[in-house]
Amino acid sequence: MTDRAASDTDGFVENCRRIAERYDRERYLTALFAKPEVQPDLFVLLAANHEIAKTAEVVSEPMIGAIRLQWWRDSLDGIEAGEPRKHEVITPLADLIQRSPELMPDLRALIEAREADLDSAEPADLDALITYGDGTGGNLHRTLARVLGGDPDLGGRIGRVWAVAGLMRGLPHLIRAGRRPIPTVLLEKNYLSHEKISDKGPSSDLCSAVAPVLDWCRAEHQALGREPALKARGLRPHRLLVARLGDILANFEKSGGDPFAPRVGGIPSGLAWRHLRRAFLYRMGV
């Protein structure tokens, strides 16, 4: 790589860091506790995920979204062919994939999972919601786990539950954006529709509809808390994210399971210090 190309790549990586910091702050803060040599790769993956995931929010109709996702598929094809596009995310992503080609299948699967965002239909049941969470968050975290030197299956489990909890946590924003994240069977059981939620906002019926999803998230969180592999120094970002998930689920419980409660969707200003304290306790063997 020439000095000019290396300089361009360094600048693009810094751009990726800024994207992750601004748009995926909670995962970004945990990435800061990774080994310094892998942090840039984590920032690149978080930035790529953000750029792919925002497709449904930045397009005016599904066909345009499909074209945007195809652009990402073509970009991965170009990376595989050794002819990557010069782009603030694609360029450093190409460098990463050249060093770690095993990331490619997860990234392709991530793009395919995002096709569902262009469809206005809600998931049929909890299993369908979990499958979506695995396709999006699960695939992202499999790539993150590979970079961290951990088990991709464990990373996928963390990403899946983080994504599902995030859908419930982001419910007010998603509904305003025309998304339908609550499974049909849970809506019907509580005599609800996404339109009714949009009109009425929080209600006891909504809390009842969301409750089975949160119960599944709590069970997954408890199981992850028993995973000895998460105590490895290299997987500290994943361990911190699991701890943060516990905070979010506790906030749901304190709020009666209401996704519209301010404490559920917000990011506390002292989150970085909370991570620092937890990281210190981890080093002490707690």
Secondary structure, 3 states (H helix, E strand, C coil): CCHHHHHHHHHHHHHHHHHHHHHCHHHHHHHCCCCCCCHHHHHHHHHHHHHHHCHHHHCCCHHHHHHHHHHHHHHHHHHHCCCCCCCCCHHHHHHHHHHCHHHHHHHHHHHHHHHHHHCCCCCCCHHHHHHHHHHHHHHHHHHHHHHHCCCHHHHHHHHHHHHHHHHHHCHHHHHHCCCCCCCHHHHHHCCCCHHHHHHHCCCHHHHHHHHHHHHHHHHHHHHHHCCHHHHCHHHHHHHHHHHHHHHHHHHHHHCCCCCCCHHHHCCCCCHHHHHHHHHHHHHCCC
